Structure formats: structure tokens, C-alpha cells
Amino acid sequence: MNRNSLWSLRLGFSNKQALAIEKSGIKQFLEQSFQVPFDKSIPSLLDSSPKSYTDLRELRKKAKDGGPEVLREIQKEGIDTNTAMKSWWINKMMTDEFPLKEKMVCFWQNHYVATYQKVKVNYWVFQHNQIIRENAFGNFRELTKQIVQSNAVVRYLDNTDNKKGKINENLSRELLELFTIGIGNYTEEDVQNGAKGLAGLNVGEQKAVYRKPEMDNDPITYFGQKGVFKIDEMVDIIFKQKSMPYFATRKILKWFIYDEPSEKLVTYYGDYFRSVDFEIKPLLMKIFTEEFDKNTAGSKIKNPLEYSLQLISELNIEIKNNNFLAFFLRQQNMDLFNQPNVKGWDGGRSWLTSQVYLQRNNLSYMLTNGKVLNQKILKDNSKMDSSKTKEQQVRLDWNKGNNKQIISQLSDRLLFQVEENTQKDFESILKYDFDENAKNADQAVLRLFNTMIKLPEFQLI
């Protein structure tokens, strides 16, 4: 695979940025990606969603007073809004000139899980997403402080039930286990005392706030330090721990490059992360510029976003409604804003179960044949060949040349490697006497493309 195409996929979701990486070089491309401005605007799809704790209480009262029918209507509106949010986010991933920010937002969203299914307030989930977007390339410690004090996380991890004399340890535990240092680097006493420090941190008008009657202000011992600690002080203490940088560094390497990064690399980049005081941008710059020069193609299974958005981009398909993509991602166990559990998407081999692979092949078949997709078709495979399915324009970009040149073009941007037998198979589809100017030339190249994307090698980057 061409290195620029490989890194266009790794730093985004398609081959669109390959030329920019080739022209400017990886370092300048990254600098441009880091400079993408933060969009503070709130999409109109959230106009009817409660935006404060007061709004939420009023909506609850409306549901209670209105009875079951009103409650069902409110629940349906919430689900519809959440689907629209998924489509809104997918559109950003597809259309941003420098999609690295959205890929990083997706990483952090899966790191600090807070699902709509449990939070039940779309605006709070959106706020959570925006905190991540604004700080995606900022400081890991400061991002952690902000995200733990979001209404979404406090509600998702049950800190609304954490009060003095009635302690709930969920947020305290996940702050250590999943947000910062990982299992094995803290004690149960740290979890218990951390929960006391978090007691009373409850949902507020715009963000979580401590409620004085519910707080526990007794001194605690936290990682060997004694005092009255609240969330900001607790995070500062956690980030001073020797093991702090490696858990997140390993996850970043897994998200972008390696399904199984070596401990040597984790330690090397983790030590650097600590040396730059947990600033995310210099860490990413170091990882990407150094790994760019290595031959690492094929070290990671594409996640469903990378798989589907690459196909759509390659085929130049205009998507009018991203809802079908949101549904496909849910089928693939990568439901945006709704991870299966607090640990998030597993990634790696979980992206290639037999069912997932079948669904991917179904999607590729429909897209390459120009079928307009919807949830009903994706859900019921018997409708895949329905004559009632609408058609849409499909256009594959390729430069004219002989059969081997065209095979090489497509291979360079689609496959991390091509074996000798596979090359012969390609040449049996696009024969030596291929006429680049023939009326059916586009269809012949599309058949070759369709063969390539069915290969196991297409599943890897």
C-alpha cells in the first residue's frame, strides 16, 4: 500500500488526504490538522432537547402529568434526536478537510464512555462530545478534569447516587480503571476514598457541581497523600503516579496503528507523554512522524467507520441521509454514543467476527452496485437483490493505463499487500488486452475493485 494512502486512512477515514500528505509531508499535514478550529455552534437538531437541569425537570413533570402516551412520545423524540446526532457526527467525519480531529474525538468518546441509553439527555451527550472536541489535542489531565465534571459522565457512572453515608464507587473506580492508570495500579482503598472525595458531585445546570449537603469533607488518604481532596486535586494526584502515561498511550497506539503494540513502544511513547506533561499534540506528532517511516501496513483491523467511509469515498457516492450508516455501525457493534458497556468498543479482532464480515460484504455489494441503502435493506438480507431498490450513481476514480498499471493503482490505495497468486487473479479480471477507452472500461475496473475489497487484505491497514 502506498504510504500516503495508508496514513490518510489512519489519520482519517478514506484516501482523500493522501495527496495532501504527499505534497506537504506528514509533519506539516499534522500541524494543519491540529489547527482545525473548534466549532461552538449547537446543531438545530437539539433545539427541542432539554439543555439544563431545570429543563430536564420540566420535561419529567410533563411526562408524569401527561401519562404513558406523552411519555412514549418524549422517549421517541429522544431516540430520533440521538439518531440525528449520529448522522450529524458522521457527516463531520466525512466532510472535514482534516478529519484527524474527528478521529481523535471518536477515540476519546470511546475512552470516556457516557452513552445516551443511560444518560437519556441528548444535549448532555452532545456537551460531552464537545468537551472532547475542544480538548482533543490539548492536555490529557485537564481533559480528564473537565470530562469527569460533565453531567453525562456523572449520570452515566451513577455519581448522582454517591452521597456522604451512602457511597457509590462507580465513578471513582472508572476514573482509575478506565480513564487514567488502568487495573493493577491502584488499591481498593484508593477507590473507596476516591468515592468519598467525589461524594456530592451531582448534575447541575450546565455541568456537574458539588452539592454541600451530600459532600463528604472528612480527610482521606489517596495514593498515600492525606487531606480533603475533591475532583481536581484527585486528578492531579493520579497524574503524578509512575504508571500514569502508559494506559492511554497503549490505547492511542491501538486506535491508530497497532492492534497489539509492543510493550517497548508503549513505554517509549509513554515516557515521552510524561515528559511533555501529558500534552496530547506533541505525543501524536512524535508517534505519527516516527511511525510514518516504518513499514507497518497491515498491523490493524479497520474499524467499521474506516471500512464504510473508505468505500463511500472511493465510489464517490453522495449520501443524502447518514441514518443508514449509523444503523450499519450499530450492526457492526460500533454504535456511536452507545457503546456496549463502560469499557467501550473492544476493537481489534472483535471487528471481524463471521457476522461482522458478512455484513461488510453485504454493504460493499450494495454500494458497488449503486443501491440506495436504508435500514430495512441492511436488516433483511433477503431484500439485497430487490428490483425495487433505488439506484444511485457510482464513480470510481482511476487513471488510464494498461492492465498492470491500473491494478497497481488500486492495490496501492486499497491493499496492504498483494501476493503473487492474488496478482494473477487480478490479471484474469483485467486482462493484458484491456482497452482503457472501451465503453465498458469503467465497469471492468469496478469489477476489479469489487474483487479487491472482498479480500481479507482490505480489512487491514
N, C-alpha and C positions, 0 to 999 in steps of 0.2 A: 504494500500500500504506500502511496505517495505520502511522505511525512507531513506535508502541509494539510493534506486531506485528513490524515489521521488526527492531527491536533485541532483541526476545525471541528471534527466530531467530538473530541474530548473536551474542548473549551466551549462547546455549544451543542447543537443538535442536528447538524447537517454539514454538507460540504461547502456551504455558501461562503465561509470566511477563508477558504483555502488560499485563494488568490491574494487576499489582503495579507495573510501571514507570509506568503512567499515574497510579496513586494516590500513589506515594511520590516520583516524579521519578527521573530517571536517576542522579543523584548518590547519593541515599540507597539506591537499589537496588544500586548498585555497592558501597557501604560494607557492606551486608548480605551481598553475595556474597563480599567479601574476608574476612568474619568467620566463614565456614563452618569449623568445627573440623576438625582433621586426625584421621582415624581410624587408629590404630596397629594395630588388630587384623589378624590374619592369617586369611584365609578358610580354612575347613576343607578346601577342595578341594586345598590344598597340604600336607595332613597327611603324605602319603607321599613328597613331593618332598624330595630332599636339601637341607639348609639350611646346610651348612657345607662347607668344602673337605674335611674329614675324612669327612663323609657321602658326598661325591661319590666319594672314593677307594674307600670301601667298596662303593658301588654298581658302580663299574667292576670291582672284584675279583669281585663276584657275577656280573656279565655275562661276564667272562673265564672264570671257573670253570664257569659253567652251560652254556656253549656257545651255538650260534646260536638255539635256541628261547628260552632265557632272555633273550638279547639282544633278540630281537624283541618279547618281552613287555614288557621295560623301555622300549623305544622307543615301543611302542603306548601304554603308560601315560603317557609324557611328552607325546605328541601329544594324548591325551584330556584331560590336565590343562590343556594350553595352550588347548584349545577351551573348557574350563570357565572359564578365566581371562578369555577374551574375553567370554563371556556375563556373567560377574560384572561386568566393567567396563561393558559396555553397559547393564546394569541400573542401575548408579550414574548413568550419563548420563541415563537415562530417569526416575529416581525422585527425584533430588536436588531439593530446593526451589529451590536456587540453583545451576544447572548450569554457571555460568561457570568454576568451579574445574576441573571435569572437561574442559571445552573447552580450558582452558589446559594441563591435563595432557596432553591429546592433542596440542596444539601442541608442547610441549617434548619429548614422546616421539618426535615426528617430526623434531625438531631434533637431539636427541642419540640417534641411531638405535643400537639394540642388539637384534637380532632373536633370537627363540627358535630359529629354524632353524640359526643358527650357535652361539649361546651354549649351547643344549641343556640348560640348567638353569632350570626354571620359577621356582624361588624367587629366583634371581639377577635374572631379568627382572622379577619382582614387586618386588624390592628397588629396582631401577632406577626402576620406576613409582612407588614410594612416596617415594623421594628427591625426585622431581619433584613429587609431590602435596604434600609437606610444604613445599616451597620454591617452589611455582608462582607465588606473588605476592611472593616475597622478593627477594633480591639476586641479580642475574644472575651476578656474579663468584663469589659463594660457592656458588651452584648449580653453576656450571661446575667448581669445585674438587671438590665432592662427587661429581658425576656421573662425572668422569674417574677418580676413585678407587673406582668401583664395580666389582665383579667382572665384571658384564655387559659394560661398555664395554671393560675391559682385555682380556677374552677376545674380544669381537667384533672389535676392531681390532688383534688379533694382538700386543698388547704382551707376551704370555706368551713370545713368541719374541725379544723385544728385550733383548739382554744385551751387556755390555761385550765388544767384539771381534767381536760378531755382531749388528749393529744392524738393527732393523726400524723403518721410518719411518712406518708406517701411522697410529698414534695421534698422533704428533707432527704429521703433515700435516693430519689431520682436525680436530685441536684448533684449527688456524688456519683451514683452508679452510671447514669446515662448522659448527664450534661457536662461533667468535668473529668474526674480521675479514674472512673471505672472500678469494677469489682476487685476486691483484694487490696485496695489502697486506703481503706478506712475501717473503723471499728463500729460495732453496733452502738457503742456509747456515743460515737460521733453522730450517728443517725438520730438517736434518742434526744441528745442535747440540741442537735440542729433543729429538730422539730419544735423544741421549746423556744428557740430563737425565732422561729417562723410563726409561732402561735399568734393568732390575731391578724395575720396578713390575709385580708379578705378583698373581695371585689369592690371597686369604687366607681365613681362616676366615669372617669376616663382610664384609670389604671388601678392596680391593687394598692390598698392602703392598710396600715395597721389600725385596728380598732382598739382603743385603750382598754375597754372592759374585758377584752378577750386576750390581751397580751400577757406573756409570762416574762416578768422583768427580773427574775431571780438569776444570779450569776451561774454560768455554765462553764464546763471545760470542753473546748472544741479544738481537736488536734493538738492537745497539750497546752493550749492557751486558756487562761481563766478570765472571765469578765462577763458583762452584759452585752451580748452580740445580737445584732439584727442582720437582715439580709446582706446589706452592702459590706459590713465588716466580715460576715461569714464567707462571702465570696472572696474577699481579699485574703483571708486566711487559707482557703482552699488553694488559691493560685500560688501560694508560697510553698506548697508541698512538692517534694522531689519528683514524684511521679506525674505531676500535673500535665506536662505537654504531650505525653505520648498517646493518650487515648484519642484525643481529637486529631492528632497528626495521622495516626493509623487510619482513621475514618476518612480523612481527606484523600489520602493516597488510594484507598479503596474506591472512593466515589469517582475519581478522575482517571486512574491509571491501572492499578493492580487489584485484582480480586483477592490476592494473597500477598501483600507486601512483606518483604523480608524484615526481620527484627533489626537488622543493621541499618536499613533505610529509615525505619520508624525512629530509631534512636538518633540517627544523624540529623534528620529534619526536626525531630522533637527538641533536641538540644538547641538547634538554631531558633526555633519558635520561642523558647525561653529567653534566649539572648536578645531577641528584639522585643521583649516584654509583651509577648502574645499579640503582636500586631499581625493581622491576617494577610495584608497585602504583601509585605516583604517575604512572608513564608511562601505564598503562592508563586511569587516571582522567582524565588530560588528553586522551588520544586519544578515548575514548568520549564524554565530555561535550562536547567540541568538535565531533566528527563527528556527534553526535546531531542537532545543529541544522541540518545540511546536508542537501540533497536528493540523497542518494547511492544510493537504491534502484536495484537492477539492475546494480550495479558488480562483482558477484562471483557466480560459478557455485557453486551449492550442492555441497558435497562429499557423498558417499554417506550419511554419518551424518546430516547435516542433512536430506537428502531423505527417507530412510526413516523416521527418528524423527518427523519432522513428520507424515508420512502416518499413522503408527500413533497418534499423539496426536490428530490431527483426527478419526479414525474411532473413537476410544475403544476400541481393541482391547486386550484383556487378553492379554499374552504370558506363557505358562507356561514356555516354553523359548526362550532367545535364540539357540540354536545356528544356526537358520536365518538370523538376521540376521547373525551372524558369517560365515556362508557367503556371503550376499549381498554383504557388504562385500569379501570376498575376490574375488568375481566382478568387483566394481567397481574392483579394484586398490587397495583401501584395507584390506588385511588387517591387523588390529590385531596388534601385537607382531611383525609380519613384513613390513616394508617391502621393496620390490623390490631396493633397494640402499642404500648408506650415505648417499646424498643424500635418501632418504625419498620420500614421495609428491610428485609434481610439482605437483599442484593445477591450478587454472585450467582451460584448455581440455582438459586430459587427462581431466577428469571427464565430458566429453561427446563421446566418440567414438561412432560409429554403434552399436557393440556395447553400450557402456555405456547409451546412450539406449534401446535395445531392451530391455535387462534392467530398466531403470527402469519402462518401460511395462508389462512383464510383472508386475513386483511390484505396481504400482498397480492393475492389473486384478484380480489375485488378492485384494488387500486390500479393495478396494471391493466385491468380490463375496462377501466373508466367508469366503474359503477359508483353512483352517488350513494354513500353509506348512511345508514341510520341505526338506531339501537335495535330495532326489530330484526333487521337483517343479520347484524352481528350476533344477536342472541340465538337465532334459529338458523343453523347451518343449512337446513333444507331449502331455504329461500335464496341461497347463494347464486343459483343459476336462473332465478326467476326472470321471465321475459318482461315482467312489469317494473323491474329495477331501472331507474333513470340512468342515462348515460351522461358522462362529463368528459371534457377534453383532457387528454393526457399527452404530454410532450416531453420526450426525453432528449436532453442536450447531448450531442456528440459531434466531434469534428470528423470531417470526411477523411478517408484514407483506405488502405487495404484492410483485409480481414484481421491480420495480426495487430495492426496499429489500433484498430477500434477495440479489439479485445483488450489490448494493453491499457487503453484509455479508461475503460470501465473497471478493469481489475484494479488499477491504481487508486481509484476512489471508492471502491466497494469492498475489496477483499484484502485481508492482511497477508495472505499468501496464496499462491496458485501452484498446485502440484502438477507434475508432467502429465499425468492421466487426465486431470481436470482441464488442462490446456488443450489436449486433444479433443475433449468433449466440446469445448467452446468452438474449436475449429470445424467440428462437424455441424455445428449450428450456423456459424458464419463461415462459409467455405472460401477456399482460396480464390474462386472466381466471383466473389461478392462484388456487385455493381453498386457503388455508393450513390449513383444517380438514378437508380431504378425507382419506379413508383412505390414499390413495396419495401424500400430500403429501411425506412423508419420502423416498419413492423418487424423486419428481420432483426434489427438491433434491439428492439424491445423484447423479442423472444430471448435473445442472449441475456439481456438484463434480468429477465424473469428467471432464467436458469441460475444466474449468479446469486440472486437474493434468496433462493431456496437452499443454498449450500450452508452447512454449519459454519463455514468461514465468515459468512456475512453477519453472523450473530456476535462476532468478536471485534473489538477494537484495541 
